[in-house]
Amino acid sequence: MKIMENYNPPPIPAKEQKETISVIVTVYNIGGYLERAVDSILQQTYKNLEVLLIDDGSTDASGALCDRYAQKDSRVKVVHQKNGGAYAARNTGLSCATGEYLTFVDGDDWIDACMYEMLMSAMRQQDADLAVCRYRKIFGERQEDDSTKKAAVFEGQEILEKYLEEDDNWLIQTAPWNKLYRRSLIGNITFPASIYEDMLYTIRLLNQPARSVYLDTAYYNYVCDRGSSTTNLGIHEKTFQDLIPNLYLRSEFLREIGREDLALLHDYFLYKRLLLFYTKVRRGKDPRKREYLAFLTQKLREGKEKYARVYSIPLANPNEYRKMKIFLASPFLYDIVMWINDRFVIPVKTKVR
């Protein structure tokens, strides 16, 4: 891993913008946001684009708006399909894309005008197969942007390692929309049928490049307060039917590629999440509370044989192992300890700081 301070990729002259970037936009009932998203793509300083608007069975004016863009700009192609979810729309985009490079935009987000030029320029300059940038978090009129202007070049699986460490200093993220990469990189990789479709896709993608470049500059604007986003749904039925199984599949994939060290790292965050889910469900009022608690208890007890190795990894916090041991001894005792921690310990620590 090589870190570069104040990295600014050079502009790409129009005559050198020869390679086509296919931008796949998922569209479903977002008529109020879509123009902002598509306009931000069409106004890119990198002009050689193929913009694929995948209308996933919208029942509002989104589909008609897509068609109007296709009539105005020859770079825009529209596909109307029966509603199948984000994974189906993205897979349709993959099957239709003809560009040498791929990227995604969610139809209710938008991008800075120089995003693709900067990512492409960095890829060329660093001889990389994949480029990633930081993103802004948009909360109504408020924005969060921790850009530093640093950059990093990763060799091989280094970017996969950094991604799995969940270090916000390198906001690689699970989503596909802050990434630009060679179409040839993914081969036959597609999005699985899941509302968390990007979890397996991204971990497989990050295993592929010989070299990657990360720009710690926000070019993508991610709307965080949209009610329909899976990240805003809290704990619900799909958490147990979809999210948690996907987490286990990611660990399996890491073992399949011979990275037991990364599988243990992923397991560490997996079990940390399961304990967090348990606490949230216990304190909540979901009518299926008893069922969910039983599910989580079973999963946490099943991992018992691995815990000595999981919690011995360099990144592990000893407090997490102590919490797990308390839970295994008595979930009731664990509830009491967490209540005391949240009610008294954390407020005191916060006040001291």
Helices and strands as residue ranges (DSSP letters): E 2-4, G 14-16, E 21-27, H 31-42, E 49-56, H 62-72, E 76-81, H 86-96, E 101-106, E 110-111, H 115-126, E 130-139, E 142-144, E 151-155, H 158-164, E 179-182, G 183-185, H 198-205, E 211-223, G 230-232, H 237-238, I 239-243, H 244-256, H 260-283, H 289-302, G 304-306, H 307-310, H 318-329, H 331-340, I 341-345, H 346-352
